Amino acid sequence: MNLAFISDVHGNIEALGSVMEEIRKDKAEKIFSIGDIVGYGPNPNECINALKDDADIIVAGNHDYAAVGMTDITDFNDYAKAAIQWTESVLSEENKAFLKELPLSSSIKKSGMLLVHASPKDPLEWEYVTNAGEADANFSFFSEKACFIGHTHTPAIIELSPEGKINFFRNGSEIKDGHRYIIDVGSVGQPRDGNPEAAYALYSGGAVEIKRVPYDILLTQKKMREAGLPSYLIERLSEGR
Ligand code: ZN
């Protein structure tokens, strides 16, 4: 059974459209969205509408909650704040209500999977899991075999061996018996690992693969300019940083 995991779409409908096309070719039976549908990009309503139709489970990200006043944005940098204020001003009432209802996490018991945007340890703190120490601090906070996350915009498959050793893989990994995993699926709409192509994860039983998909970055940037979004946010899409 193929399962697709996407995160951090951030209002980028061109990236989302290209990823969904690829997911259809993957013949994924289910699509899970792990937070931050909105924020940064120019098409928040379109991205919510598309995922309402296509995603089987959607959990909340910090930008989703921030856009509806449900999380504190004092920690956001000025660019993120400006984008959240713009997003709030264009979101439909229906989509605001939809974001407010999103759960912080979702457990798929029969597959042994947990979905949570930032960290299983304390989902509302929006902590980053980027190194072995941070991963180690999180494995005891979920009982499923694998926890799928986003938030860092940098894909990573973090493996905990039965002996307690932590291994990192960037592009894909076998899913081994007796091992446990934290899988950061990367970002569809604003990758930050130096590769500007949209990222998502495809799970197919024994393995997980991080897939990359080119999309029309110039069109997204044009729309962002027309919306008056900060130029730093526009330029970073070209470099994937
Ligand atoms: Zn994000």
Residues whose N, C-alpha, C, O or C-beta is under 5 A from the ligand:
A	BS01	ZN	D8 D36 H151
